[in-house]
Amino acid sequence: MAVGSRSFTVAEAAGRPRSVVSRLLEREAVFSWLMLGPAVLFLLALVAYPFVYGILLSLQNRAVGQGGTFVGLQNFVANANDPVFWQIARNTIVFTAVATIIKLVGGMGMALVMNQHFPLKNAVRAALLLPWIVPTVLSTIAWMWIFDPTFSVINWALTSSGLRSTGLPWLGDGVWAMVAIIIANVWRGLPFYAVTLLAALQTISQELYEAAAIDGASSRQRFWHVTLPMLKPVLLITTMFSVIFTFSDFQLVYVLTGGGPANATHLFATYAFNIAMGAGQLGNGAAVALSMFPPLALVIAALTLYLRKD
């Protein structure tokens, strides 16, 4: 209750003095920090510290089990003059761009289908999540069998149907190996797009579609002028997360191809791991890993600014 300009709590009104802890918890700033504290500590320990340590490591010439010597930007300069590094950069950009576009288009199509009414709709929606639920290493081992040069079920289907006289060298040729990891990544990432866009589709009011239909809009026009504009914020955020996850993909590529053949499928993540842990060059490996940060930061900044402006 309030007397004059002073407010009293229930405890004070009852004549009971408040403890120091109670008075602190009543302050919004203190309570907010108590709630945010665990998350902040988690981010500092598992995100901020490794990131800062990686920056310091990239500025050193350091091998496994040895002390490092400060070399400044020499690791970055050496990578910039290395043709293999630029091959890895091209691989990463091609892999990310193609896989993201296919997942975007395919996920939109799957979401539109899942948004319709049909028998066993809930069972189909649940099955849609299986590629996302299955552990990456386990599903990648299955893809290794699918793309195996001797036992490939795809090659068996191609040769049995007469489309080809011999099977495709899925993991033995650079181009086909890149196609293989893109297929596996798309298969794993489609549920992320489909489920996210399906949830967004269900928030669109049916009155908008009814009004557009009354105005004579076709189904295609309703999609372009009603569905897409309403989905734009979700599409941008989903695409941003997909680019991050695809750009830094490691497990799928490392298990399926190991970066081969002849570095044809190495991405920044797998190449940095091979240099740091395989060759023992921790400083150079950290420099390669940090090379992922500028392009990802540009993509995130561009999508965020576009979303805020829109």
C-alpha positions as CSV (number, residue, x, y, z in Angstrom):
1,M,0.0,0.0,0.0
2,A,1.1,3.6,-0.4
3,V,1.1,6.4,2.3
4,G,2.1,9.8,0.9
5,S,4.8,9.3,-1.5
6,R,6.2,6.1,0.0
7,S,5.2,2.6,-1.0
8,F,5.3,-0.4,1.4
9,T,5.5,-4.0,0.7
10,V,3.2,-6.6,2.3
11,A,6.0,-7.6,4.6
12,E,6.5,-4.0,5.8
13,A,2.8,-3.5,6.2
14,A,2.6,-6.5,8.4
15,G,5.5,-5.2,10.5
16,R,8.0,-7.7,9.3
17,P,11.4,-6.3,8.2
18,R,12.7,-7.3,4.8
19,S,16.0,-9.1,4.3
20,V,18.8,-7.7,2.2
21,V,18.2,-10.6,-0.3
22,S,14.5,-9.8,-0.6
23,R,15.2,-6.1,-1.3
24,L,17.8,-7.0,-4.0
25,L,15.5,-9.5,-5.7
26,E,12.9,-6.8,-6.0
27,R,15.2,-4.7,-8.1
28,E,14.5,-5.5,-11.7
29,A,18.2,-5.1,-12.8
30,V,19.4,-7.6,-10.2
31,F,16.7,-10.1,-11.0
32,S,17.4,-9.8,-14.7
33,W,21.1,-10.5,-14.2
34,L,20.3,-13.5,-12.1
35,M,18.2,-14.9,-14.9
36,L,20.7,-14.1,-17.6
37,G,23.8,-15.1,-15.6
38,P,23.9,-18.8,-16.5
39,A,23.5,-18.1,-20.2
40,V,26.1,-15.4,-20.1
41,L,28.6,-17.7,-18.4
42,F,27.8,-20.5,-20.9
43,L,28.5,-18.2,-23.8
44,L,31.7,-16.8,-22.3
45,A,33.0,-20.3,-21.5
46,L,32.0,-22.1,-24.7
47,V,31.9,-19.3,-27.4
48,A,33.8,-16.2,-26.4
49,Y,36.8,-17.8,-24.9
50,P,37.4,-20.3,-27.8
51,F,36.9,-17.5,-30.3
52,V,39.4,-15.2,-28.6
53,Y,41.9,-18.1,-28.1
54,G,41.5,-19.0,-31.8
55,I,42.4,-15.5,-32.8
56,L,45.5,-15.5,-30.6
57,L,46.5,-19.0,-31.9
58,S,46.1,-17.8,-35.5
59,L,48.8,-15.2,-34.8
60,Q,51.4,-17.7,-33.7
61,N,53.5,-20.3,-35.4
62,R,52.6,-23.2,-33.1
63,A,52.9,-26.9,-33.5
64,V,51.2,-29.6,-31.4
65,G,53.0,-30.1,-28.1
66,Q,55.2,-27.0,-28.6
67,G,55.2,-23.4,-27.5
68,G,54.1,-20.9,-30.0
69,T,56.0,-17.9,-31.4
70,F,54.2,-14.7,-32.4
71,V,54.2,-14.2,-36.2
72,G,51.4,-11.7,-36.7
73,L,49.5,-12.1,-39.9
74,Q,52.0,-14.5,-41.6
75,N,49.6,-17.4,-41.4
76,F,46.9,-15.5,-43.2
77,V,49.4,-14.2,-45.8
78,A,50.6,-17.8,-46.4
79,N,47.1,-19.0,-46.9
80,A,46.3,-16.2,-49.3
81,N,49.2,-17.3,-51.4
82,D,48.3,-20.9,-51.3
83,P,46.2,-22.2,-54.3
84,V,44.8,-25.0,-52.2
85,F,43.3,-22.5,-49.8
86,W,41.5,-20.8,-52.7
87,Q,40.3,-24.1,-53.9
88,I,38.8,-24.8,-50.5
89,A,37.2,-21.3,-50.6
90,R,35.5,-22.2,-53.9
91,N,34.4,-25.5,-52.7
92,T,32.8,-24.0,-49.6
93,I,31.0,-21.3,-51.6
94,V,29.7,-23.7,-54.2
95,F,28.6,-26.2,-51.6
96,T,26.9,-23.6,-49.5
97,A,25.2,-21.8,-52.3
98,V,23.8,-24.9,-54.2
99,A,22.8,-26.7,-51.0
100,T,21.0,-23.7,-49.6
101,I,19.1,-22.9,-52.7
102,I,17.9,-26.5,-53.1
103,K,16.9,-26.7,-49.5
104,L,15.1,-23.4,-49.8
105,V,13.1,-24.4,-52.8
106,G,12.5,-28.0,-51.7
107,G,11.6,-27.0,-48.2
108,M,9.1,-24.5,-49.4
109,G,7.5,-27.1,-51.6
110,M,7.4,-29.6,-48.8
111,A,5.9,-27.0,-46.4
112,L,3.2,-26.2,-49.0
113,V,2.3,-29.9,-49.3
114,M,2.3,-30.5,-45.6
115,N,0.0,-27.5,-45.1
116,Q,-2.7,-29.3,-47.1
117,H,-5.3,-31.7,-45.6
118,F,-4.7,-35.4,-46.6
119,P,-4.9,-38.8,-44.8
120,L,-2.2,-39.6,-42.2
121,K,-1.1,-35.9,-42.3
122,N,0.3,-36.0,-38.8
123,A,2.2,-39.3,-39.4
124,V,3.8,-37.8,-42.6
125,R,4.8,-34.7,-40.7
126,A,6.5,-36.8,-38.0
127,A,8.3,-38.8,-40.6
128,L,9.5,-35.6,-42.2
129,L,11.7,-35.0,-39.1
130,L,13.6,-38.3,-39.4
131,P,16.5,-37.0,-41.4
132,W,17.0,-34.2,-38.9
133,I,16.7,-36.5,-35.9
134,V,19.1,-39.2,-37.0
135,P,22.7,-38.5,-35.8
136,T,24.8,-37.1,-38.6
137,V,27.5,-39.7,-38.5
138,L,25.0,-42.5,-38.6
139,S,23.2,-41.1,-41.6
140,T,26.4,-40.3,-43.3
141,I,27.6,-43.9,-43.0
142,A,24.3,-44.9,-44.7
143,W,25.1,-42.4,-47.5
144,M,28.6,-44.0,-47.9
145,W,26.9,-47.3,-48.7
146,I,24.5,-45.6,-51.1
147,F,27.4,-44.0,-53.0
148,D,29.7,-47.0,-52.7
149,P,31.4,-47.7,-56.1
150,T,30.6,-51.5,-55.8
151,F,27.4,-51.7,-53.8
152,S,25.8,-48.3,-54.7
153,V,22.0,-48.7,-54.8
154,I,21.9,-45.6,-57.1
155,N,24.3,-47.2,-59.6
156,W,22.4,-50.4,-59.5
157,A,19.2,-48.6,-60.3
158,L,20.9,-46.7,-63.2
159,T,22.5,-49.8,-64.7
160,S,19.4,-52.0,-64.2
161,S,17.2,-49.4,-65.9
162,G,19.5,-49.1,-68.9
163,L,20.2,-45.4,-68.3
164,R,23.9,-46.1,-68.0
165,S,26.1,-49.0,-68.8
166,T,28.4,-48.4,-65.9
167,G,27.9,-46.8,-62.5
168,L,28.9,-43.2,-61.6
169,P,32.1,-42.7,-59.6
170,W,30.4,-40.9,-56.8
171,L,33.2,-40.7,-54.3
172,G,36.1,-41.2,-56.8
173,D,35.6,-38.2,-59.0
174,G,35.9,-34.6,-57.8
175,V,32.7,-33.3,-59.4
176,W,30.5,-36.3,-58.4
177,A,31.9,-36.3,-54.9
178,M,30.8,-32.6,-54.5
179,V,27.4,-33.7,-55.9
180,A,27.3,-36.5,-53.3
181,I,27.9,-34.3,-50.3
182,I,25.4,-31.7,-51.6
183,I,22.8,-34.5,-51.9
184,A,23.5,-35.7,-48.4
185,N,23.4,-32.2,-46.9
186,V,20.2,-31.4,-48.7
187,W,18.6,-34.6,-47.4
188,R,19.6,-33.7,-43.9
189,G,18.6,-30.0,-44.0
190,L,15.3,-30.2,-45.8
191,P,13.3,-30.9,-42.6
192,F,14.7,-27.7,-41.0
193,Y,13.2,-25.6,-43.9
194,A,10.0,-27.6,-44.2
195,V,9.1,-27.5,-40.5
196,T,10.0,-23.9,-40.0
197,L,8.1,-22.7,-43.1
198,L,5.1,-25.0,-42.3
199,A,4.8,-23.3,-38.9
200,A,5.0,-19.9,-40.6
201,L,2.4,-20.9,-43.2
202,Q,-0.1,-21.8,-40.5
203,T,0.1,-18.3,-39.0
204,I,-1.2,-16.7,-42.3
205,S,-4.8,-15.7,-42.0
206,Q,-7.1,-17.5,-44.5
207,E,-9.0,-14.3,-44.9
208,L,-6.1,-12.9,-47.0
209,Y,-6.4,-15.8,-49.4
210,E,-10.2,-15.5,-49.5
211,A,-9.9,-11.8,-50.2
212,A,-7.4,-12.4,-53.0
213,A,-9.5,-15.1,-54.5
214,I,-12.6,-12.8,-54.5
215,D,-10.4,-10.2,-56.4
216,G,-9.8,-12.8,-59.0
217,A,-6.2,-13.8,-58.1
218,S,-5.1,-17.2,-59.3
219,S,-3.3,-19.7,-57.0
220,R,0.0,-18.6,-58.5
221,Q,-0.8,-15.0,-57.8
222,R,-1.9,-15.7,-54.3
223,F,1.4,-17.5,-53.7
224,W,3.5,-14.6,-55.0
225,H,1.5,-11.7,-53.5
226,V,0.2,-13.2,-50.3
227,T,2.3,-16.2,-49.2
228,L,5.8,-15.0,-50.0
229,P,5.4,-11.5,-48.5
230,M,4.1,-13.0,-45.3
231,L,6.9,-15.6,-45.2
232,K,9.7,-13.2,-46.0
233,P,10.9,-12.6,-42.4
234,V,10.9,-16.3,-41.6
235,L,12.5,-17.1,-44.9
236,L,15.4,-14.6,-44.2
237,I,16.0,-15.9,-40.7
238,T,15.8,-19.5,-41.8
239,T,18.2,-18.9,-44.8
240,M,20.6,-17.1,-42.5
241,F,20.8,-20.1,-40.1
242,S,21.0,-22.5,-43.0
243,V,23.9,-20.6,-44.5
244,I,25.8,-20.7,-41.2
245,F,25.2,-24.4,-40.6
246,T,26.0,-25.4,-44.2
247,F,29.1,-23.1,-44.5
248,S,30.6,-24.7,-41.4
249,D,29.5,-28.3,-42.1
250,F,32.1,-30.7,-40.8
251,Q,30.8,-34.1,-39.8
252,L,29.1,-35.0,-43.1
253,V,32.0,-34.1,-45.3
254,Y,34.7,-35.6,-43.0
255,V,32.9,-38.9,-42.7
256,L,31.7,-39.2,-46.3
257,T,34.7,-38.1,-48.3
258,G,37.4,-36.9,-45.9
259,G,37.8,-33.9,-48.2
260,G,38.9,-36.0,-51.2
261,P,39.5,-36.8,-53.8
262,A,42.4,-34.4,-54.3
263,N,40.8,-31.7,-52.0
264,A,37.8,-31.6,-54.2
265,T,35.3,-31.7,-51.3
266,H,37.4,-30.1,-48.6
267,L,35.5,-27.2,-46.9
268,F,37.0,-24.6,-44.5
269,A,36.0,-26.7,-41.4
270,T,37.5,-30.0,-42.6
271,Y,40.6,-28.4,-44.1
272,A,41.3,-26.5,-40.9
273,F,40.9,-29.7,-38.9
274,N,43.3,-31.6,-41.2
275,I,45.9,-28.9,-40.9
276,A,45.6,-28.4,-37.2
277,M,45.2,-32.0,-36.1
278,G,46.6,-34.0,-39.0
279,A,49.6,-31.9,-39.9
280,G,50.0,-30.6,-36.3
281,Q,50.1,-26.9,-37.4
282,L,47.7,-25.4,-34.9
283,G,48.4,-21.8,-35.8
284,N,47.8,-22.2,-39.5
285,G,44.7,-24.4,-38.8
286,A,43.3,-21.6,-36.6
287,A,43.9,-19.1,-39.4
288,V,42.0,-21.2,-41.9
289,A,39.2,-21.7,-39.5
290,L,39.0,-17.9,-38.8
291,S,38.8,-17.3,-42.6
292,M,35.2,-18.5,-42.3
293,F,34.3,-15.5,-40.1
294,P,34.4,-12.6,-42.6
295,P,32.1,-14.1,-45.3
296,L,29.6,-15.4,-42.6
297,A,29.6,-12.0,-40.9
298,L,28.9,-10.2,-44.2
299,V,26.0,-12.6,-45.0
300,I,24.5,-12.2,-41.5
301,A,24.9,-8.4,-41.6
302,A,23.3,-8.1,-45.1
303,L,20.3,-10.3,-44.2
304,T,19.9,-8.5,-40.8
305,L,20.0,-5.1,-42.4
306,Y,17.6,-6.1,-45.1
307,L,15.2,-7.6,-42.6
308,R,15.3,-4.4,-40.4
309,K,14.8,-2.1,-43.4
310,D,11.9,-4.2,-44.7
